[in-house]
Every structure is written in structure tokens, then in C-alpha cells.
Amino acid sequence: MRYGEEAILNNKLEKWENKNEFKFEIHIEFGEFTCLCPRSGYPDFATIRIKYVPDKYVVELKSLKLFLNSFRNKYISHEDSINLIYSTLFNFLEPIYLEIIGDFNPRGNVKTIIKIDSNMQGEYFEKNNKR
């Protein structure tokens, strides 16, 4: 196993304390996301866009990169991959606001864009995120 594969396999998301008193928004773009179609096994390629307003924590970027790279050998649908990224980051960081967009490259002449954000969670978000 090469060192990059080992780093991805052993990766754990890391968070840092947000020491800033003002609210701010973070935008992260990950242009080399890949996963495998659970039906065909063909690779799917996407750009993942993450936007969040941190509360107590921010994500450490190398650990996020390795987390997203861990999907490259997973048989997972577009919808499930974006929902898994969202739920993992939401539960890990407990941000004020989180948005994940998966902009998948066309395959078989079909382009898919999946978006999930805190506003879509409605009552769940309001009940569990009183800030």
C-alpha cells in the first residue's frame, strides 16, 4: 500500500476551535471527487462545494480532503454520497449553517447536481440548532 492510500484509509476528520468572535462563511471546493456507481461500478466524477458558517469549530482542510478521497472506492449513489458528506460534517462540526453541493460530471448524457443545506431540514434544524 502506498503512503497516500494509507493516509486515506487511516484518516479521521479533525476540527479546530473557532476563535473568532464574528460570524463568517467558509467556501470549500473539491474538484476531484470520485465514487463508484453502485449499479455499474463505473466511476462518477464531481466537484463538491461546501459552504458553512462555523459555530465552535472549523474543519481542518487536509483531513477533509482525505475524507472526501475515501469515497473513490465506495459503491455509492450521487444522492447517498452527498447526504453522507452532509450528515458527517453537520454532526461533526455542529455549524450554524451548512450547504453541500455535488456537481456531477455528465455520464450517459445525464448531468446531476445534488444540493442539501440546513434550511431544507426545517423543523429538525430549528429544534437541534438553536443559535
C-alpha positions as CSV (number, residue, x, y, z in Angstrom):
1,M,0.0,0.0,0.0
2,R,1.3,3.4,-0.9
3,Y,1.5,6.3,1.6
4,G,-1.4,8.2,0.1
5,E,-3.7,5.1,0.2
6,E,-2.7,4.5,3.8
7,A,-3.4,8.2,4.7
8,I,-6.9,7.9,3.2
9,L,-7.6,4.6,4.9
10,N,-6.5,5.9,8.3
11,N,-7.9,9.4,8.1
12,K,-10.1,10.9,10.8
13,L,-11.7,14.2,10.4
14,E,-10.1,16.9,12.5
15,K,-11.7,20.1,13.8
16,W,-10.1,23.2,15.2
17,E,-11.6,25.7,17.6
18,N,-13.1,28.7,16.0
19,K,-11.5,31.6,18.0
20,N,-13.3,34.3,16.0
21,E,-16.0,36.4,17.6
22,F,-17.7,37.4,14.4
23,K,-19.8,35.1,12.2
24,F,-18.2,34.3,8.8
25,E,-18.8,32.0,5.9
26,I,-16.3,29.4,4.6
27,H,-16.4,28.1,1.0
28,I,-14.5,25.0,0.0
29,E,-14.4,23.5,-3.5
30,F,-13.1,20.0,-4.1
31,G,-12.8,19.4,-7.8
32,E,-11.6,15.8,-7.9
33,F,-14.3,13.9,-6.1
34,T,-14.9,10.3,-7.3
35,C,-17.1,7.4,-6.2
36,L,-18.3,4.3,-7.9
37,C,-21.8,3.7,-9.3
38,P,-23.4,1.0,-7.2
39,R,-25.1,-0.5,-10.2
40,S,-22.4,-0.5,-12.9
41,G,-19.2,0.1,-11.0
42,Y,-18.3,2.9,-13.4
43,P,-16.6,5.8,-11.8
44,D,-18.5,9.0,-11.2
45,F,-16.7,12.4,-11.0
46,A,-17.9,15.5,-9.3
47,T,-17.0,18.9,-7.9
48,I,-18.1,19.1,-4.2
49,R,-18.9,22.6,-2.9
50,I,-19.1,23.1,0.8
51,K,-20.3,26.3,2.4
52,Y,-20.7,26.7,6.1
53,V,-20.9,29.2,8.9
54,P,-18.9,27.8,11.8
55,D,-20.0,27.9,15.4
56,K,-17.4,26.5,17.8
57,Y,-15.3,24.6,15.2
58,V,-13.8,24.7,11.7
59,V,-12.8,21.6,9.8
60,E,-9.1,21.0,9.2
61,L,-8.6,21.0,5.4
62,K,-6.2,18.1,4.9
63,S,-8.4,15.8,7.0
64,L,-11.4,16.9,4.9
65,K,-9.5,16.2,1.7
66,L,-8.7,12.7,2.8
67,F,-12.3,12.2,4.0
68,L,-13.6,13.1,0.6
69,N,-10.9,11.0,-1.1
70,S,-12.2,8.0,0.9
71,F,-15.2,7.8,-1.4
72,R,-13.2,6.9,-4.5
73,N,-13.6,3.2,-4.0
74,K,-17.1,3.2,-2.5
75,Y,-20.1,2.0,-4.4
76,I,-22.5,4.8,-3.6
77,S,-25.1,6.8,-5.4
78,H,-24.8,10.5,-6.1
79,E,-27.6,11.2,-3.6
80,D,-26.3,9.0,-0.9
81,S,-22.7,10.4,-1.2
82,I,-23.9,14.0,-0.8
83,N,-26.2,13.1,2.1
84,L,-23.4,11.2,3.8
85,I,-21.0,14.1,3.4
86,Y,-23.6,16.5,4.8
87,S,-24.6,14.4,7.8
88,T,-20.9,13.6,8.7
89,L,-19.9,17.3,8.6
90,F,-23.1,18.5,10.3
91,N,-22.8,16.1,13.2
92,F,-19.0,16.6,13.5
93,L,-18.8,20.4,13.3
94,E,-22.3,21.4,14.5
95,P,-22.2,24.5,12.3
96,I,-24.7,27.4,12.3
97,Y,-25.3,26.7,8.6
98,L,-24.1,24.0,6.2
99,E,-24.6,23.5,2.5
100,I,-23.2,20.7,0.3
101,I,-23.5,20.7,-3.5
102,G,-22.4,17.7,-5.6
103,D,-22.0,18.8,-9.2
104,F,-21.5,15.5,-11.0
105,N,-20.0,15.3,-14.5
106,P,-22.3,14.0,-17.2
107,R,-22.3,10.2,-17.8
108,G,-24.5,8.7,-20.4
109,N,-25.6,12.2,-21.3
110,V,-27.1,12.8,-17.9
111,K,-25.8,15.5,-15.6
112,T,-26.8,15.5,-11.9
113,I,-26.5,18.3,-9.3
114,I,-27.4,17.4,-5.7
115,K,-27.8,20.1,-3.1
116,I,-28.6,19.8,0.6
117,D,-28.5,22.6,3.2
118,S,-29.5,23.4,6.7
119,N,-32.6,25.4,5.5
120,M,-34.0,22.3,3.9
121,Q,-34.0,20.5,7.3
122,G,-36.8,22.7,8.6
123,E,-38.2,21.6,12.0
124,Y,-35.2,19.3,12.6
125,F,-32.8,22.0,12.1
126,E,-34.6,24.5,14.2
127,K,-35.1,22.0,17.1
128,N,-31.4,20.9,17.1
129,N,-29.6,24.1,16.1
130,K,-30.9,26.9,18.3
131,R,-28.3,29.7,17.8
